[in-house]
C-alpha cells in the first residue's frame, strides 16, 4: 500500500497503528454519539413527527365535522326560513280574509242603517203630509159648515145646547 | 516543506505496529470535540425546540437523512443514519482542525504535531476502507452471497476483473480525494504563513489577504469534502443494496 500514498518519502512505513487508532476511536465515537445524542434526538424528532401527524389528522377530522355541522345548520336555517315564510303567508291570507269580512260587514250594516234612516224620513214626511191634509180638510169642512145658512130653529137649538153644556159643567 | 513525523512503534507478536503519534492525537482530539459539541448541544432537547443548538443539530440530522433518502429507500437506508451523521461530523471537524493554526515544533526535524488528521492518507484510506467493507457487508446481507458474487459477472462474465478492480478503485478514490484536498490546502496554508513570516514587509502585506481568503475557502472545501465523502459512501451502499445492480 506504500506506493499508493502520496507524499510518502519511502523512509516512513505505513502507520498501521494510526489506522487502528482511527478505527477504534471512530467506532467508539459512533457508539457514544448514538447512545448519548442521536438516539434521544431521534426519539424527540419522531415524537414531534407523530405529534404533527396526529394534529393534522385531528384538524382534518375537525374540519370535516365542522363542515357537517355547517351543512346541518344551513339546512335547519333554510327549513326555518321556509316555515317562517309559510306562516307569514298564512297569516297574511287570514288577515286579508278577515279584512274583507270586516269591510263587508261594515258595508252591509251601513247600507241597512241608511235604508232604515231613509224609511224613517219618508214615514215622517208622510205623517206631516197627512197632518197637513187633515188640517186643510177640517178647514174646508169648517168653511162649508159656516157658509151653510143657519136657520132660526137650528140657532135656537144650538144656543140651548151650548147653554146646557155650560150649565152641566 | 519537509516536516518530521512523531512515531512510536510497538511489537505486536513480532509484527512492528507503528503509530503516527500526531495523527493519533488529532484523531482523538477530533473525536472528543465532535462528541462534546453534540453532547452539550443536545442536553436540553424537547419536542418543542427551546434553543438554537437543538435546531442546528436537527438541521444536520435532517440534512443527512435527505442525503440518504436521495440514494435509497429510507427503509433500507435508515440504519445508516447515525453512522452517516457521525461520519460527516467527524470528517468536517477533522478537516477544519488544521485551518486556524498548525503546530510545528522548532526542533531540527520540524516535527508537525497539530494538523488535520484527514491530511494523513492513512486516516482517509482507513475511513474509506471501513466504508467499503461496510458496503460489501450490507451487500451480502441484502442480496445473499449467491447474488452478491453473481453481480460481479453481470452483465457479462468478462466484466468480472473490471468490476473486481472497481471495488479497490472506490476505496482509493474515496480516500485519496479527501486526503488530497485537505493535504493540499494545508500545504498552501503553510506556504502562505511562511511567506508572511519570512517575506519581509512585502510578504507580510501581500500574504495576509490571500491567507485569510484561503482559510475561508478551506472551510468551504472542508464542508464540501465531508459532504462528498458521505454522499459517495451512500451511493456505493445503494449500489450494493439494490438488486438490479
Interface residues (C-beta under 8 A of the other chain):
Chain A: X1 X4 X5 X6 X7 X8 X9 X12 X13 X14 X15 X16 X17 X18 X19 X20 X21 X22 X23 X25 X26 X28 X29 X30 X32 X33 X34 X36 X37 X38 X39 X40 X41 X42 X44 X45 X47 X48 X51
Chain B: X2 X5 X7 X8 X9 X10 X16 X17 X18 X19 X20 X23 X24 X27 X28 X31 X34 X35 X38 X39 X42 X45 X46 X47 X48 X54 X57 X58 X61 X81 X82 X83 X85 X86 X89 X90 X117 X120 X121 X122 X123 X125 X126 X127 X130 X172 X176 X179 X180 X183
